[in-house]
Amino acid sequence: MTPLQRKIIHIDMDAFFASVEQRDQPELQGKPVIVGGQPNSRGVVAACSYEARQFGIHSAMPCSRAYRLCPQAIFIPPRFDAYKAVSKIIHEIFWRYATDVEPLSLDEAYLDVSHSSEYKGSATRIAEAIKHDIKAETQLIASAGVSYNKFLAKIASDMDKPDGLYVIRPEQGEAFIATLPIGSFYGVGPATEIKMNKLGIKTGRDLRSKSSVELTKHFGKSAEYFFQIARGIDHRPVRSTRIRKSLGKEKTFKTDVYDKTLLLEKLNQLAQKVFENLAAQQFMAKTITVKIKYANFKSVTRSYSSTKIFIQLPEIPNILTELLSRTDAGQQGVRLVGISASGLQSMNDKKAKNGPADQLEFNLN
């Protein structure tokens, strides 16, 4: 059997802290914004807008130097509570599409979408959808890198910033790495770059020309990583920091919807996608939840649970009809509908193979 081709996405928010400040304070848009210490302090730049970067300012630069480069820059102290709130939304979006999510910081993460059935399994289209959802729900811009391993996906996400989407396909990996400056390699810091340059290693092609023995002599335990990565090989898995508890899809309407027939049609379409993803990821669900957001932005959820039987797609239309009837949809305009499947259990788990349910339960949350 041919091994499954991995599909890895790296998402990196563009100028995250500074972009949040520009979003929340519209008067800052289009201006050089620096988040961090004050100009006369010993602090450093935590983040800066792209307008500030045009002056050569970058993260970790002393604020005093940033001020000399751009005296008209606007210095703002960080608001970590605001950044964490946005980060939570972004990471929930990741989980809509990926089977595994590995956060690297508040504003970036690796996603494994190898088993996703979204967009017929196209990682590129999934990345486009994630970028779209992030912009729609946070008014912020993200860049995405798509490839067959973590190393290349991370490099790719930095290729076309801001608002980038760069794809490195398996057949392009080695050629891409060959021309890559060694300083751009993830894991090669300034000191290692200087050491490599002294050894005549300035590009990926130069690194690939070195034997494993030679690299071990100079770089010890890191040698194997460098040897493999120069050949486009990176088997590191995307390591989730949490277990998937649910899987869902949402749809925001351009205008408020009062037609319950239309709402049910959209919910059934979303359910089809959710259960395709469940099947692809070898899960069964125990609870179905419908989410409704009204025109006044108030949200409600209605849930259906089974204690033994794991819900299958043919049962869903009747369940959705019942759940929707327990909302004010039709009486109030609806701006968003969503469906999620939770209480997930692997199809390979023997406990999932139960007989008829002895209790069915509708929950009003």
C-alpha positions, 0 to 999 in steps of 0.5 A: 500500500502506498503511504499517505502523502502528508499535507501540512499547513503552517499558518502565521498571522501577519504583524499580529500584535500590531495588526490587532492594535490597528484593527481596534484603533482605526486611526492607527491604520496605515501608520508605523506602529510598534508594540513593546517598550517606549522610545526612551526605555530599555524595552524591545520591539515585540511586534511592528506593523508593515509600515514600520518594517519599511524603516528596517524595524523588526521584532527584538530590536531595542526600542531606542534604535527603532525610534532613531530609525523612525521617530514618527512611529507610534509606540504602544504597550502590549495588550496580551489579553486582547491578543489571547482572545483573538488567538483563541478564535484563530485556533478554533478555526484551525480545528475546523479543518485539521486533525492535529494542530500544533501551536507554536505561539499565539499567532502561528501553528502547524496543521495536519490536514492529511485526512481532511475531506474538505475541498476534496482533500486539497490542502491549498483550498483548505489553506485558502478557506482558513485564511478566509475564515480568519479574515471574516471573523477577526478582520486580520490577515494570515499567511499560509505555507502548504507542503508535505512536511513541517520544515517546508510548510514553515518556510513557505508561509514566509515567502509571500507575506503579507497575505501570502499563500505559498505551496511547495509540492513534493516534486519541488521540495529538493529543488526549492531547498537547493537554492534556499539561503542557509540562514533561512533554514529553520533551526539555523541561528546566527551563530550556526549560519556563521559556522556553516559559511566558514565551511562553505555552506551558504545554500541548501545545495551546499549543505546537501553536498556534505556527508553525514560524517562531516556534518556530525563532526561539526554539528554533533546531534544536529547533524542528522537533522541538517542531513535529512532536511537538505534532502527535503526529508522531515518526518516530524509529526504535527503534535497536538496539545489537546485531544479533538473533542468536536468537529463542526462547520458554520455558515455566515449569511450576507443578509439575515435569513428568515426562511426556515426551509433555507436554513435547514437546507444549509444545515444539512449541507454543513452536516454532510461536510462534517460527517465526511470529515468524521469518516475520513478521520475515523470518528463517530459522534455521540452528540449533534449541536446546532448553533444559531446566531440571530441578527442581534448577534445573540447566539443559542445552541441546541443539542441532541445526544445518544448514550449508546448509538453513535449518530450516523448521517441518515438520521441527521435531517430529522434531528436538525429539523427538531433542533431548529424548531427549538429556536426562534429561527423564522421569527428572528432573522438569522445571520449564522448557522452551524453544526458540530459533532461532539462526544467523538469516539474512534471507529476502532474503539470496541466501546463504540460498537453498541446496540440500540440506545436506551436513552435519547436526550434533547438538550437546550443549552 
